[in-house]
Amino acid sequence: MKLSDMITLILGIASIVTACGTIFLSYRCNKLVQGQVEMQIRERITNARTRYENFVIAHDDKLNQKTKDPIIEFVYESIKEEFLNAYDEACQKYLDEKVDKYRFKKSYFAEIQSIVKNETFRTKYDSQSTPYKATVKVYNEWFDLEK
């Protein structure tokens, strides 16, 4: 074997090793980014849920009055929308495969079912013109066996 053939072989092997290393690092980096996205999703949902629950607890008497305070009602609807948007954006990331689908389903299975079936939110999910299409799509994927 000539020296030039030996050098070509060594360079070819080095290129293959480098390519494999790049693929491995890219995979690890992608998993790291997925993990960060999953943490951001959980944080956003937790913050939105906390704001929603705290507001309901603090203003429960005013929310249940027959004549409602329009400012309290407006803020309540705004906080509720923020809460539902947090889940919808999480479901968008699930559908776009920006998160680990198995882990996402394991983490949010009961929560998605709970909010879609909750009487407080039912009107938000029942109509064809729902703004929460990603949440409805994920719910149907997981729970509606006929779709």
N, C-alpha and C positions, 0 to 999 in steps of 0.2 A: 504494500500500500504506500502510495506516495505521500509526501509531507502535506501537499495541498489537499489531498483527499482526507487526510487525518484532521487537518484544520477545519475543513468544511463539515466533517462529521461532528467534531467537538462543538462548533458554532451552532449546528442544527440541534444538538442535544441541549445546549445552553438556552437556545430559543424556546424549546419545548418546556424546559424547566421554568423559565421566566414566564411563559404564557400560563402555565399551570398555577404558578404563584400569584399572578395577577388575577386569575379567575377566583382563586381561593380568597384573596384579600377583598375582591369585589363582593363575593358572597357574604363574607363576614361584615363588611361595611353595610351592605343592604340589611342584614339582620339587626345591626345596631340602629340603623335609621328606623326600621320597623318598630323596634323596642321603644325608641323615643316617641314615635307617633302614638303608640299604644298608651304610653304614660301621659301624653298630652290629652288624649281622648278621655282617659279616666279622670284626670284633673279637671277638665272642662265639665264633664258630667257631674262630678262631685260638687264643684262650685255652684253650678246651676241648680242642682237638687237642693243644696243647703240654702241658697237664697230663696228658692220657691217654698221650701218647708218652713223656714223662719218667717217669711212673710205671711203665710197662711196661719201659722200659730199666733203671730202678733196681731193679726187683723181678722181672726176667725169670726168674732162677733159682728164686725162691720160687713164682712162678706156674706153673712147669712141673714142680714136684715132685708125686709121687703123693699124698702127704699134705700138703695145703695148709694154710697158716696161715689160720684163719678171719678174723682181722682184716685181713690182706692181701687176702684174697678179697673181703671186704665193701667195703673201700676201692676195690678194682679195679672192682667192679660199680658202685659209686656214681659213680666217675669216667667209666666207660664210658657210664652212663646220661646224665650231664651232656653228654658229647660228642654222643650221639645226639639228645638233646633240643635241642641248639643247631641241628642240621640240621632237625629237625622244626619248630621255631619259624620258621626261615627259610622253609621250605616253606609253612607257614601264611600267612606274609606274601605269598609268591608267589601262592598260591591266592586270597587276599583282595585281590590287586592293589594292595598297599601299596608294591610295588617295581616297577621297570621289568622286565616279564617277559622281554623280549629280552635285556637285559643280565644278568639273573639266570641265565637258561638258559646264556648264554655263559660266565658265571663258575663255575657249579656243575654243569654237565653231567657232567663226568668224575668229580667228587667224589661226586655222588649215586649214580652208577652203581657207583663203587668201594665205597662203604660198604654199599650194599644187596647187592651180590654177594660181599662179603668173608666168608670162612668164619667169622671171629670174631663177626660180627654177624648172620649168616644167620638164626639162630633168632629173633632179635628182629623180623625182617621177614616171615618165612614164615607165621606163624599168622594166622588170621582176627581174633584178638583182640589184634593188635599195638597197642601204645600209640602207634606212630609212623605213624598213618594218613595224615597230610599228606605225609610223605616217600614212603610207598608210592604215594599218589595221584599225586604229581609224577613219580615213577619210571615208573609205568604210562603216564602221559600222554606221556612222552618216549621210552620204550623198548618198551612193549608195543603193537605195532601192531594187535593183535586186540581191544584194549579201547577 
